[in-house]
Amino acid sequence: MPQETPDPTVTHCAHCAQLAREEREAEARGDYSLAVDCRVLIARHPHGDGSR
Ligand SMILES: [Zn+2]
């Protein structure tokens, strides 16, 4: 894989960017349950926009 594909929905948030990185690393290790956990945490992380 020459380069990662940054997810525009999470890269503006340092916390979610870190989670996205952990998700990729977990998948690379075959730790899919941890990868799912990371995705859930990203989806639930409040950013003050998108929902009022
Ligand atoms: Zn976030």
mmCIF file of the protein (N, C-alpha, C, O) and its ligand, coordinates in Angstrom:
data_MODEL
# 
_entry.id   MODEL 
# 
loop_
_entity.id 
_entity.type 
_entity.pdbx_number_of_molecules 
1 polymer     1 
2 non-polymer 1 
# 
_entity_poly.entity_id                      1 
_entity_poly.type                           'polypeptide(L)' 
_entity_poly.nstd_linkage                   no 
_entity_poly.nstd_monomer                   no 
_entity_poly.pdbx_seq_one_letter_code       MPQETPDPTVTHCAHCAQLAREEREAEARGDYSLAVDCRVLIARHPHGDGSR 
_entity_poly.pdbx_seq_one_letter_code_can   MPQETPDPTVTHCAHCAQLAREEREAEARGDYSLAVDCRVLIARHPHGDGSR 
_entity_poly.pdbx_strand_id                 A 
# 
loop_
_entity_poly_seq.entity_id 
_entity_poly_seq.num 
_entity_poly_seq.mon_id 
_entity_poly_seq.hetero 
1 1  MET n 
1 2  PRO n 
1 3  GLN n 
1 4  GLU n 
1 5  THR n 
1 6  PRO n 
1 7  ASP n 
1 8  PRO n 
1 9  THR n 
1 10 VAL n 
1 11 THR n 
1 12 HIS n 
1 13 CYS n 
1 14 ALA n 
1 15 HIS n 
1 16 CYS n 
1 17 ALA n 
1 18 GLN n 
1 19 LEU n 
1 20 ALA n 
1 21 ARG n 
1 22 GLU n 
1 23 GLU n 
1 24 ARG n 
1 25 GLU n 
1 26 ALA n 
1 27 GLU n 
1 28 ALA n 
1 29 ARG n 
1 30 GLY n 
1 31 ASP n 
1 32 TYR n 
1 33 SER n 
1 34 LEU n 
1 35 ALA n 
1 36 VAL n 
1 37 ASP n 
1 38 CYS n 
1 39 ARG n 
1 40 VAL n 
1 41 LEU n 
1 42 ILE n 
1 43 ALA n 
1 44 ARG n 
1 45 HIS n 
1 46 PRO n 
1 47 HIS n 
1 48 GLY n 
1 49 ASP n 
1 50 GLY n 
1 51 SER n 
1 52 ARG n 
# 
loop_
_struct_asym.id 
_struct_asym.entity_id 
A 1 
B 2 
# 
loop_
_chem_comp.id 
_chem_comp.type 
_chem_comp.mon_nstd_flag 
ALA 'L-peptide linking' y 
ARG 'L-peptide linking' y 
ASP 'L-peptide linking' y 
CYS 'L-peptide linking' y 
GLN 'L-peptide linking' y 
GLU 'L-peptide linking' y 
GLY 'peptide linking'   y 
HIS 'L-peptide linking' y 
ILE 'L-peptide linking' y 
LEU 'L-peptide linking' y 
MET 'L-peptide linking' y 
PRO 'L-peptide linking' y 
SER 'L-peptide linking' y 
THR 'L-peptide linking' y 
TYR 'L-peptide linking' y 
VAL 'L-peptide linking' y 
ZN  non-polymer         . 
# 
_pdbx_entity_nonpoly.entity_id   2 
_pdbx_entity_nonpoly.name        ? 
_pdbx_entity_nonpoly.comp_id     ZN 
# 
_pdbx_nonpoly_scheme.asym_id         B 
_pdbx_nonpoly_scheme.entity_id       2 
_pdbx_nonpoly_scheme.mon_id          ZN 
_pdbx_nonpoly_scheme.ndb_seq_num     1 
_pdbx_nonpoly_scheme.pdb_seq_num     101 
_pdbx_nonpoly_scheme.auth_seq_num    101 
_pdbx_nonpoly_scheme.pdb_mon_id      ZN 
_pdbx_nonpoly_scheme.auth_mon_id     ZN 
_pdbx_nonpoly_scheme.pdb_strand_id   A 
_pdbx_nonpoly_scheme.pdb_ins_code    . 
# 
loop_
_atom_site.group_PDB 
_atom_site.id 
_atom_site.type_symbol 
_atom_site.label_atom_id 
_atom_site.label_alt_id 
_atom_site.label_comp_id 
_atom_site.label_asym_id 
_atom_site.label_entity_id 
_atom_site.label_seq_id 
_atom_site.pdbx_PDB_ins_code 
_atom_site.Cartn_x 
_atom_site.Cartn_y 
_atom_site.Cartn_z 
_atom_site.occupancy 
_atom_site.B_iso_or_equiv 
_atom_site.pdbx_formal_charge 
_atom_site.auth_seq_id 
_atom_site.auth_comp_id 
_atom_site.auth_asym_id 
_atom_site.auth_atom_id 
_atom_site.pdbx_PDB_model_num 
ATOM   1   N  N  . MET A 1 1  ? 0.847   -1.197  0.000  1.00 0.00 ? 1   MET A N  1 
ATOM   2   C  CA . MET A 1 1  ? 0.000   0.000   0.000  1.00 0.00 ? 1   MET A CA 1 
ATOM   3   C  C  . MET A 1 1  ? 0.880   1.245   0.000  1.00 0.00 ? 1   MET A C  1 
ATOM   4   O  O  . MET A 1 1  ? 1.519   1.522   1.015  1.00 0.00 ? 1   MET A O  1 
ATOM   5   N  N  . PRO A 1 2  ? 0.943   1.990   -1.065 1.00 0.00 ? 2   PRO A N  1 
ATOM   6   C  CA . PRO A 1 2  ? 1.847   3.142   -1.169 1.00 0.00 ? 2   PRO A CA 1 
ATOM   7   C  C  . PRO A 1 2  ? 1.424   4.291   -0.276 1.00 0.00 ? 2   PRO A C  1 
ATOM   8   O  O  . PRO A 1 2  ? 2.279   5.007   0.245  1.00 0.00 ? 2   PRO A O  1 
ATOM   9   N  N  . GLN A 1 3  ? 0.146   4.485   -0.086 1.00 0.00 ? 3   GLN A N  1 
ATOM   10  C  CA . GLN A 1 3  ? -0.272  5.601   0.755  1.00 0.00 ? 3   GLN A CA 1 
ATOM   11  C  C  . GLN A 1 3  ? -1.632  5.312   1.380  1.00 0.00 ? 3   GLN A C  1 
ATOM   12  O  O  . GLN A 1 3  ? -2.446  4.572   0.828  1.00 0.00 ? 3   GLN A O  1 
ATOM   13  N  N  . GLU A 1 4  ? -1.855  5.908   2.533  1.00 0.00 ? 4   GLU A N  1 
ATOM   14  C  CA . GLU A 1 4  ? -3.131  5.730   3.195  1.00 0.00 ? 4   GLU A CA 1 
ATOM   15  C  C  . GLU A 1 4  ? -4.172  6.638   2.573  1.00 0.00 ? 4   GLU A C  1 
ATOM   16  O  O  . GLU A 1 4  ? -3.849  7.646   1.944  1.00 0.00 ? 4   GLU A O  1 
ATOM   17  N  N  . THR A 1 5  ? -5.416  6.267   2.760  1.00 0.00 ? 5   THR A N  1 
ATOM   18  C  CA . THR A 1 5  ? -6.491  7.131   2.301  1.00 0.00 ? 5   THR A CA 1 
ATOM   19  C  C  . THR A 1 5  ? -7.123  7.782   3.514  1.00 0.00 ? 5   THR A C  1 
ATOM   20  O  O  . THR A 1 5  ? -7.925  7.153   4.204  1.00 0.00 ? 5   THR A O  1 
ATOM   21  N  N  . PRO A 1 6  ? -6.778  9.026   3.785  1.00 0.00 ? 6   PRO A N  1 
ATOM   22  C  CA . PRO A 1 6  ? -7.339  9.686   4.961  1.00 0.00 ? 6   PRO A CA 1 
ATOM   23  C  C  . PRO A 1 6  ? -8.840  9.891   4.829  1.00 0.00 ? 6   PRO A C  1 
ATOM   24  O  O  . PRO A 1 6  ? -9.347  10.308  3.788  1.00 0.00 ? 6   PRO A O  1 
ATOM   25  N  N  . ASP A 1 7  ? -9.525  9.587   5.905  1.00 0.00 ? 7   ASP A N  1 
ATOM   26  C  CA . ASP A 1 7  ? -10.969 9.753   5.880  1.00 0.00 ? 7   ASP A CA 1 
ATOM   27  C  C  . ASP A 1 7  ? -11.305 11.199  6.214  1.00 0.00 ? 7   ASP A C  1 
ATOM   28  O  O  . ASP A 1 7  ? -11.016 11.642  7.326  1.00 0.00 ? 7   ASP A O  1 
ATOM   29  N  N  . PRO A 1 8  ? -11.905 11.953  5.296  1.00 0.00 ? 8   PRO A N  1 
ATOM   30  C  CA . PRO A 1 8  ? -12.151 13.384  5.517  1.00 0.00 ? 8   PRO A CA 1 
ATOM   31  C  C  . PRO A 1 8  ? -13.096 13.639  6.686  1.00 0.00 ? 8   PRO A C  1 
ATOM   32  O  O  . PRO A 1 8  ? -13.127 14.746  7.225  1.00 0.00 ? 8   PRO A O  1 
ATOM   33  N  N  . THR A 1 9  ? -13.856 12.639  7.079  1.00 0.00 ? 9   THR A N  1 
ATOM   34  C  CA . THR A 1 9  ? -14.792 12.856  8.183  1.00 0.00 ? 9   THR A CA 1 
ATOM   35  C  C  . THR A 1 9  ? -14.094 12.810  9.527  1.00 0.00 ? 9   THR A C  1 
ATOM   36  O  O  . THR A 1 9  ? -14.657 13.268  10.522 1.00 0.00 ? 9   THR A O  1 
ATOM   37  N  N  . VAL A 1 10 ? -12.876 12.268  9.589  1.00 0.00 ? 10  VAL A N  1 
ATOM   38  C  CA . VAL A 1 10 ? -12.216 12.131  10.882 1.00 0.00 ? 10  VAL A CA 1 
ATOM   39  C  C  . VAL A 1 10 ? -10.903 12.890  10.970 1.00 0.00 ? 10  VAL A C  1 
ATOM   40  O  O  . VAL A 1 10 ? -10.418 13.143  12.073 1.00 0.00 ? 10  VAL A O  1 
ATOM   41  N  N  . THR A 1 11 ? -10.311 13.261  9.835  1.00 0.00 ? 11  THR A N  1 
ATOM   42  C  CA . THR A 1 11 ? -8.979  13.840  9.880  1.00 0.00 ? 11  THR A CA 1 
ATOM   43  C  C  . THR A 1 11 ? -8.963  15.215  10.537 1.00 0.00 ? 11  THR A C  1 
ATOM   44  O  O  . THR A 1 11 ? -7.908  15.677  10.971 1.00 0.00 ? 11  THR A O  1 
ATOM   45  N  N  . HIS A 1 12 ? -10.113 15.871  10.615 1.00 0.00 ? 12  HIS A N  1 
ATOM   46  C  CA . HIS A 1 12 ? -10.138 17.190  11.246 1.00 0.00 ? 12  HIS A CA 1 
ATOM   47  C  C  . HIS A 1 12 ? -10.144 17.066  12.763 1.00 0.00 ? 12  HIS A C  1 
ATOM   48  O  O  . HIS A 1 12 ? -10.010 18.064  13.471 1.00 0.00 ? 12  HIS A O  1 
ATOM   49  N  N  . CYS A 1 13 ? -10.299 15.854  13.261 1.00 0.00 ? 13  CYS A N  1 
ATOM   50  C  CA . CYS A 1 13 ? -10.348 15.632  14.708 1.00 0.00 ? 13  CYS A CA 1 
ATOM   51  C  C  . CYS A 1 13 ? -9.178  14.742  15.111 1.00 0.00 ? 13  CYS A C  1 
ATOM   52  O  O  . CYS A 1 13 ? -9.089  13.597  14.668 1.00 0.00 ? 13  CYS A O  1 
ATOM   53  N  N  . ALA A 1 14 ? -8.294  15.252  15.935 1.00 0.00 ? 14  ALA A N  1 
ATOM   54  C  CA . ALA A 1 14 ? -7.097  14.502  16.319 1.00 0.00 ? 14  ALA A CA 1 
ATOM   55  C  C  . ALA A 1 14 ? -7.454  13.186  16.991 1.00 0.00 ? 14  ALA A C  1 
ATOM   56  O  O  . ALA A 1 14 ? -6.819  12.159  16.750 1.00 0.00 ? 14  ALA A O  1 
ATOM   57  N  N  . HIS A 1 15 ? -8.474  13.226  17.834 1.00 0.00 ? 15  HIS A N  1 
ATOM   58  C  CA . HIS A 1 15 ? -8.892  12.018  18.547 1.00 0.00 ? 15  HIS A CA 1 
ATOM   59  C  C  . HIS A 1 15 ? -9.354  10.949  17.565 1.00 0.00 ? 15  HIS A C  1 
ATOM   60  O  O  . HIS A 1 15 ? -8.949  9.791   17.662 1.00 0.00 ? 15  HIS A O  1 
ATOM   61  N  N  . CYS A 1 16 ? -10.207 11.343  16.614 1.00 0.00 ? 16  CYS A N  1 
ATOM   62  C  CA . CYS A 1 16 ? -10.727 10.385  15.640 1.00 0.00 ? 16  CYS A CA 1 
ATOM   63  C  C  . CYS A 1 16 ? -9.639  9.943   14.671 1.00 0.00 ? 16  CYS A C  1 
ATOM   64  O  O  . CYS A 1 16 ? -9.628  8.791   14.240 1.00 0.00 ? 16  CYS A O  1 
ATOM   65  N  N  . ALA A 1 17 ? -8.728  10.840  14.325 1.00 0.00 ? 17  ALA A N  1 
ATOM   66  C  CA . ALA A 1 17 ? -7.623  10.456  13.448 1.00 0.00 ? 17  ALA A CA 1 
ATOM   67  C  C  . ALA A 1 17 ? -6.782  9.377   14.120 1.00 0.00 ? 17  ALA A C  1 
ATOM   68  O  O  . ALA A 1 17 ? -6.337  8.432   13.468 1.00 0.00 ? 17  ALA A O  1 
ATOM   69  N  N  . GLN A 1 18 ? -6.566  9.524   15.428 1.00 0.00 ? 18  GLN A N  1 
ATOM   70  C  CA . GLN A 1 18 ? -5.818  8.524   16.176 1.00 0.00 ? 18  GLN A CA 1 
ATOM   71  C  C  . GLN A 1 18 ? -6.579  7.199   16.185 1.00 0.00 ? 18  GLN A C  1 
ATOM   72  O  O  . GLN A 1 18 ? -5.994  6.133   15.994 1.00 0.00 ? 18  GLN A O  1 
ATOM   73  N  N  . LEU A 1 19 ? -7.888  7.282   16.408 1.00 0.00 ? 19  LEU A N  1 
ATOM   74  C  CA . LEU A 1 19 ? -8.702  6.066   16.403 1.00 0.00 ? 19  LEU A CA 1 
ATOM   75  C  C  . LEU A 1 19 ? -8.673  5.390   15.038 1.00 0.00 ? 19  LEU A C  1 
ATOM   76  O  O  . LEU A 1 19 ? -8.605  4.164   14.949 1.00 0.00 ? 19  LEU A O  1 
ATOM   77  N  N  . ALA A 1 20 ? -8.726  6.194   13.968 1.00 0.00 ? 20  ALA A N  1 
ATOM   78  C  CA . ALA A 1 20 ? -8.696  5.629   12.618 1.00 0.00 ? 20  ALA A CA 1 
ATOM   79  C  C  . ALA A 1 20 ? -7.373  4.915   12.370 1.00 0.00 ? 20  ALA A C  1 
ATOM   80  O  O  . ALA A 1 20 ? -7.330  3.867   11.726 1.00 0.00 ? 20  ALA A O  1 
ATOM   81  N  N  . ARG A 1 21 ? -6.296  5.496   12.890 1.00 0.00 ? 21  ARG A N  1 
ATOM   82  C  CA . ARG A 1 21 ? -4.993  4.858   12.740 1.00 0.00 ? 21  ARG A CA 1 
ATOM   83  C  C  . ARG A 1 21 ? -4.953  3.540   13.509 1.00 0.00 ? 21  ARG A C  1 
ATOM   84  O  O  . ARG A 1 21 ? -4.457  2.533   13.005 1.00 0.00 ? 21  ARG A O  1 
ATOM   85  N  N  . GLU A 1 22 ? -5.480  3.557   14.733 1.00 0.00 ? 22  GLU A N  1 
ATOM   86  C  CA . GLU A 1 22 ? -5.519  2.322   15.525 1.00 0.00 ? 22  GLU A CA 1 
ATOM   87  C  C  . GLU A 1 22 ? -6.375  1.268   14.830 1.00 0.00 ? 22  GLU A C  1 
ATOM   88  O  O  . GLU A 1 22 ? -6.062  0.078   14.869 1.00 0.00 ? 22  GLU A O  1 
ATOM   89  N  N  . GLU A 1 23 ? -7.465  1.718   14.187 1.00 0.00 ? 23  GLU A N  1 
ATOM   90  C  CA . GLU A 1 23 ? -8.338  0.779   13.484 1.00 0.00 ? 23  GLU A CA 1 
ATOM   91  C  C  . GLU A 1 23 ? -7.567  0.077   12.365 1.00 0.00 ? 23  GLU A C  1 
ATOM   92  O  O  . GLU A 1 23 ? -7.667  -1.139  12.202 1.00 0.00 ? 23  GLU A O  1 
ATOM   93  N  N  . ARG A 1 24 ? -6.799  0.852   11.597 1.00 0.00 ? 24  ARG A N  1 
ATOM   94  C  CA . ARG A 1 24 ? -6.023  0.256   10.507 1.00 0.00 ? 24  ARG A CA 1 
ATOM   95  C  C  . ARG A 1 24 ? -4.982  -0.716  11.044 1.00 0.00 ? 24  ARG A C  1 
ATOM   96  O  O  . ARG A 1 24 ? -4.776  -1.793  10.485 1.00 0.00 ? 24  ARG A O  1 
ATOM   97  N  N  . GLU A 1 25 ? -4.327  -0.324  12.138 1.00 0.00 ? 25  GLU A N  1 
ATOM   98  C  CA . GLU A 1 25 ? -3.304  -1.196  12.711 1.00 0.00 ? 25  GLU A CA 1 
ATOM   99  C  C  . GLU A 1 25 ? -3.933  -2.469  13.256 1.00 0.00 ? 25  GLU A C  1 
ATOM   100 O  O  . GLU A 1 25 ? -3.369  -3.555  13.119 1.00 0.00 ? 25  GLU A O  1 
ATOM   101 N  N  . ALA A 1 26 ? -5.094  -2.336  13.871 1.00 0.00 ? 26  ALA A N  1 
ATOM   102 C  CA . ALA A 1 26 ? -5.787  -3.506  14.409 1.00 0.00 ? 26  ALA A CA 1 
ATOM   103 C  C  . ALA A 1 26 ? -6.179  -4.453  13.278 1.00 0.00 ? 26  ALA A C  1 
ATOM   104 O  O  . ALA A 1 26 ? -6.019  -5.667  13.403 1.00 0.00 ? 26  ALA A O  1 
ATOM   105 N  N  . GLU A 1 27 ? -6.686  -3.912  12.187 1.00 0.00 ? 27  GLU A N  1 
ATOM   106 C  CA . GLU A 1 27 ? -7.049  -4.751  11.036 1.00 0.00 ? 27  GLU A CA 1 
ATOM   107 C  C  . GLU A 1 27 ? -5.813  -5.440  10.463 1.00 0.00 ? 27  GLU A C  1 
ATOM   108 O  O  . GLU A 1 27 ? -5.868  -6.606  10.072 1.00 0.00 ? 27  GLU A O  1 
ATOM   109 N  N  . ALA A 1 28 ? -4.696  -4.708  10.418 1.00 0.00 ? 28  ALA A N  1 
ATOM   110 C  CA . ALA A 1 28 ? -3.461  -5.277  9.884  1.00 0.00 ? 28  ALA A CA 1 
ATOM   111 C  C  . ALA A 1 28 ? -2.995  -6.448  10.740 1.00 0.00 ? 28  ALA A C  1 
ATOM   112 O  O  . ALA A 1 28 ? -2.392  -7.397  10.238 1.00 0.00 ? 28  ALA A O  1 
ATOM   113 N  N  . ARG A 1 29 ? -3.284  -6.370  12.049 1.00 0.00 ? 29  ARG A N  1 
ATOM   114 C  CA . ARG A 1 29 ? -2.928  -7.466  12.953 1.00 0.00 ? 29  ARG A CA 1 
ATOM   115 C  C  . ARG A 1 29 ? -3.944  -8.594  12.913 1.00 0.00 ? 29  ARG A C  1 
ATOM   116 O  O  . ARG A 1 29 ? -3.693  -9.675  13.446 1.00 0.00 ? 29  ARG A O  1 
ATOM   117 N  N  . GLY A 1 30 ? -5.097  -8.351  12.282 1.00 0.00 ? 30  GLY A N  1 
ATOM   118 C  CA . GLY A 1 30 ? -6.174  -9.340  12.301 1.00 0.00 ? 30  GLY A CA 1 
ATOM   119 C  C  . GLY A 1 30 ? -7.061  -9.203  13.522 1.00 0.00 ? 30  GLY A C  1 
ATOM   120 O  O  . GLY A 1 30 ? -7.864  -10.087 13.818 1.00 0.00 ? 30  GLY A O  1 
ATOM   121 N  N  . ASP A 1 31 ? -6.912  -8.063  14.249 1.00 0.00 ? 31  ASP A N  1 
ATOM   122 C  CA . ASP A 1 31 ? -7.697  -7.829  15.464 1.00 0.00 ? 31  ASP A CA 1 
ATOM   123 C  C  . ASP A 1 31 ? -8.969  -7.075  15.081 1.00 0.00 ? 31  ASP A C  1 
ATOM   124 O  O  . ASP A 1 31 ? -9.098  -5.874  15.317 1.00 0.00 ? 31  ASP A O  1 
ATOM   125 N  N  . TYR A 1 32 ? -9.903  -7.816  14.482 1.00 0.00 ? 32  TYR A N  1 
ATOM   126 C  CA . TYR A 1 32 ? -11.064 -7.150  13.890 1.00 0.00 ? 32  TYR A CA 1 
ATOM   127 C  C  . TYR A 1 32 ? -12.040 -6.622  14.936 1.00 0.00 ? 32  TYR A C  1 
ATOM   128 O  O  . TYR A 1 32 ? -12.750 -5.647  14.688 1.00 0.00 ? 32  TYR A O  1 
ATOM   129 N  N  . SER A 1 33 ? -12.078 -7.253  16.088 1.00 0.00 ? 33  SER A N  1 
ATOM   130 C  CA . SER A 1 33 ? -12.997 -6.740  17.116 1.00 0.00 ? 33  SER A CA 1 
ATOM   131 C  C  . SER A 1 33 ? -12.525 -5.378  17.609 1.00 0.00 ? 33  SER A C  1 
ATOM   132 O  O  . SER A 1 33 ? -13.344 -4.497  17.871 1.00 0.00 ? 33  SER A O  1 
ATOM   133 N  N  . LEU A 1 34 ? -11.199 -5.196  17.739 1.00 0.00 ? 34  LEU A N  1 
ATOM   134 C  CA . LEU A 1 34 ? -10.678 -3.887  18.127 1.00 0.00 ? 34  LEU A CA 1 
ATOM   135 C  C  . LEU A 1 34 ? -10.928 -2.864  17.020 1.00 0.00 ? 34  LEU A C  1 
ATOM   136 O  O  . LEU A 1 34 ? -11.243 -1.706  17.294 1.00 0.00 ? 34  LEU A O  1 
ATOM   137 N  N  . ALA A 1 35 ? -10.785 -3.302  15.768 1.00 0.00 ? 35  ALA A N  1 
ATOM   138 C  CA . ALA A 1 35 ? -11.040 -2.393  14.648 1.00 0.00 ? 35  ALA A CA 1 
ATOM   139 C  C  . ALA A 1 35 ? -12.490 -1.903  14.674 1.00 0.00 ? 35  ALA A C  1 
ATOM   140 O  O  . ALA A 1 35 ? -12.759 -0.726  14.437 1.00 0.00 ? 35  ALA A O  1 
ATOM   141 N  N  . VAL A 1 36 ? -13.405 -2.805  14.961 1.00 0.00 ? 36  VAL A N  1 
ATOM   142 C  CA . VAL A 1 36 ? -14.826 -2.429  15.050 1.00 0.00 ? 36  VAL A CA 1 
ATOM   143 C  C  . VAL A 1 36 ? -15.032 -1.460  16.213 1.00 0.00 ? 36  VAL A C  1 
ATOM   144 O  O  . VAL A 1 36 ? -15.772 -0.484  16.085 1.00 0.00 ? 36  VAL A O  1 
ATOM   145 N  N  . ASP A 1 37 ? -14.386 -1.723  17.337 1.00 0.00 ? 37  ASP A N  1 
ATOM   146 C  CA . ASP A 1 37 ? -14.496 -0.819  18.485 1.00 0.00 ? 37  ASP A CA 1 
ATOM   147 C  C  . ASP A 1 37 ? -14.056 0.591   18.104 1.00 0.00 ? 37  ASP A C  1 
ATOM   148 O  O  . ASP A 1 37 ? -14.712 1.567   18.468 1.00 0.00 ? 37  ASP A O  1 
ATOM   149 N  N  . CYS A 1 38 ? -12.956 0.700   17.379 1.00 0.00 ? 38  CYS A N  1 
ATOM   150 C  CA . CYS A 1 38 ? -12.452 2.003   16.966 1.00 0.00 ? 38  CYS A CA 1 
ATOM   151 C  C  . CYS A 1 38 ? -13.474 2.705   16.084 1.00 0.00 ? 38  CYS A C  1 
ATOM   152 O  O  . CYS A 1 38 ? -13.717 3.902   16.233 1.00 0.00 ? 38  CYS A O  1 
ATOM   153 N  N  . ARG A 1 39 ? -14.070 1.954   15.165 1.00 0.00 ? 39  ARG A N  1 
ATOM   154 C  CA . ARG A 1 39 ? -15.055 2.558   14.267 1.00 0.00 ? 39  ARG A CA 1 
ATOM   155 C  C  . ARG A 1 39 ? -16.260 3.073   15.041 1.00 0.00 ? 39  ARG A C  1 
ATOM   156 O  O  . ARG A 1 39 ? -16.791 4.144   14.749 1.00 0.00 ? 39  ARG A O  1 
ATOM   157 N  N  . VAL A 1 40 ? -16.688 2.289   16.038 1.00 0.00 ? 40  VAL A N  1 
ATOM   158 C  CA . VAL A 1 40 ? -17.836 2.695   16.860 1.00 0.00 ? 40  VAL A CA 1 
ATOM   159 C  C  . VAL A 1 40 ? -17.502 3.969   17.630 1.00 0.00 ? 40  VAL A C  1 
ATOM   160 O  O  . VAL A 1 40 ? -18.319 4.886   17.709 1.00 0.00 ? 40  VAL A O  1 
ATOM   161 N  N  . LEU A 1 41 ? -16.295 4.020   18.198 1.00 0.00 ? 41  LEU A N  1 
ATOM   162 C  CA . LEU A 1 41 ? -15.877 5.202   18.957 1.00 0.00 ? 41  LEU A CA 1 
ATOM   163 C  C  . LEU A 1 41 ? -15.831 6.434   18.070 1.00 0.00 ? 41  LEU A C  1 
ATOM   164 O  O  . LEU A 1 41 ? -16.219 7.524   18.492 1.00 0.00 ? 41  LEU A O  1 
ATOM   165 N  N  . ILE A 1 42 ? -15.350 6.259   16.823 1.00 0.00 ? 42  ILE A N  1 
ATOM   166 C  CA . ILE A 1 42 ? -15.321 7.381   15.880 1.00 0.00 ? 42  ILE A CA 1 
ATOM   167 C  C  . ILE A 1 42 ? -16.741 7.839   15.577 1.00 0.00 ? 42  ILE A C  1 
ATOM   168 O  O  . ILE A 1 42 ? -17.023 9.037   15.555 1.00 0.00 ? 42  ILE A O  1 
ATOM   169 N  N  . ALA A 1 43 ? -17.621 6.891   15.349 1.00 0.00 ? 43  ALA A N  1 
ATOM   170 C  CA . ALA A 1 43 ? -19.001 7.235   14.985 1.00 0.00 ? 43  ALA A CA 1 
ATOM   171 C  C  . ALA A 1 43 ? -19.716 7.950   16.128 1.00 0.00 ? 43  ALA A C  1 
ATOM   172 O  O  . ALA A 1 43 ? -20.599 8.778   15.899 1.00 0.00 ? 43  ALA A O  1 
ATOM   173 N  N  . ARG A 1 44 ? -19.324 7.621   17.372 1.00 0.00 ? 44  ARG A N  1 
ATOM   174 C  CA . ARG A 1 44 ? -20.017 8.197   18.534 1.00 0.00 ? 44  ARG A CA 1 
ATOM   175 C  C  . ARG A 1 44 ? -19.351 9.453   19.055 1.00 0.00 ? 44  ARG A C  1 
ATOM   176 O  O  . ARG A 1 44 ? -19.890 10.128  19.932 1.00 0.00 ? 44  ARG A O  1 
ATOM   177 N  N  . HIS A 1 45 ? -18.166 9.775   18.513 1.00 0.00 ? 45  HIS A N  1 
ATOM   178 C  CA . HIS A 1 45 ? -17.462 10.926  19.057 1.00 0.00 ? 45  HIS A CA 1 
ATOM   179 C  C  . HIS A 1 45 ? -18.171 12.220  18.667 1.00 0.00 ? 45  HIS A C  1 
ATOM   180 O  O  . HIS A 1 45 ? -18.341 12.494  17.479 1.00 0.00 ? 45  HIS A O  1 
ATOM   181 N  N  . PRO A 1 46 ? -18.585 13.012  19.641 1.00 0.00 ? 46  PRO A N  1 
ATOM   182 C  CA . PRO A 1 46 ? -19.285 14.256  19.327 1.00 0.00 ? 46  PRO A CA 1 
ATOM   183 C  C  . PRO A 1 46 ? -18.324 15.331  18.838 1.00 0.00 ? 46  PRO A C  1 
ATOM   184 O  O  . PRO A 1 46 ? -17.246 15.518  19.403 1.00 0.00 ? 46  PRO A O  1 
ATOM   185 N  N  . HIS A 1 47 ? -18.722 16.033  17.786 1.00 0.00 ? 47  HIS A N  1 
ATOM   186 C  CA . HIS A 1 47 ? -17.873 17.096  17.233 1.00 0.00 ? 47  HIS A CA 1 
ATOM   187 C  C  . HIS A 1 47 ? -18.576 18.449  17.232 1.00 0.00 ? 47  HIS A C  1 
ATOM   188 O  O  . HIS A 1 47 ? -18.017 19.441  16.765 1.00 0.00 ? 47  HIS A O  1 
ATOM   189 N  N  . GLY A 1 48 ? -19.778 18.490  17.745 1.00 0.00 ? 48  GLY A N  1 
ATOM   190 C  CA . GLY A 1 48 ? -20.481 19.779  17.816 1.00 0.00 ? 48  GLY A CA 1 
ATOM   191 C  C  . GLY A 1 48 ? -21.069 20.229  16.503 1.00 0.00 ? 48  GLY A C  1 
ATOM   192 O  O  . GLY A 1 48 ? -21.669 21.300  16.424 1.00 0.00 ? 48  GLY A O  1 
ATOM   193 N  N  . ASP A 1 49 ? -20.900 19.402  15.443 1.00 0.00 ? 49  ASP A N  1 
ATOM   194 C  CA . ASP A 1 49 ? -21.551 19.743  14.182 1.00 0.00 ? 49  ASP A CA 1 
ATOM   195 C  C  . ASP A 1 49 ? -22.124 18.468  13.564 1.00 0.00 ? 49  ASP A C  1 
ATOM   196 O  O  . ASP A 1 49 ? -21.716 17.365  13.925 1.00 0.00 ? 49  ASP A O  1 
ATOM   197 N  N  . GLY A 1 50 ? -23.049 18.615  12.654 1.00 0.00 ? 50  GLY A N  1 
ATOM   198 C  CA . GLY A 1 50 ? -23.670 17.460  12.042 1.00 0.00 ? 50  GLY A CA 1 
ATOM   199 C  C  . GLY A 1 50 ? -24.938 17.034  12.766 1.00 0.00 ? 50  GLY A C  1 
ATOM   200 O  O  . GLY A 1 50 ? -25.816 16.411  12.169 1.00 0.00 ? 50  GLY A O  1 
ATOM   201 N  N  . SER A 1 51 ? -25.039 17.370  14.067 1.00 0.00 ? 51  SER A N  1 
ATOM   202 C  CA . SER A 1 51 ? -26.265 17.043  14.796 1.00 0.00 ? 51  SER A CA 1 
ATOM   203 C  C  . SER A 1 51 ? -26.548 18.166  15.788 1.00 0.00 ? 51  SER A C  1 
ATOM   204 O  O  . SER A 1 51 ? -25.645 18.640  16.477 1.00 0.00 ? 51  SER A O  1 
ATOM   205 N  N  . ARG A 1 52 ? -27.783 18.575  15.851 1.00 0.00 ? 52  ARG A N  1 
ATOM   206 C  CA . ARG A 1 52 ? -28.115 19.652  16.759 1.00 0.00 ? 52  ARG A CA 1 
ATOM   207 C  C  . ARG A 1 52 ? -29.182 19.208  17.746 1.00 0.00 ? 52  ARG A C  1 
ATOM   208 O  O  . ARG A 1 52 ? -29.596 19.991  18.602 1.00 0.00 ? 52  ARG A O  1 
HETATM 209 ZN ZN . ZN  B 2 .  ? -13.678 13.042  16.841 1.00 0.00 2 101 ZN  A ZN 1 
# 
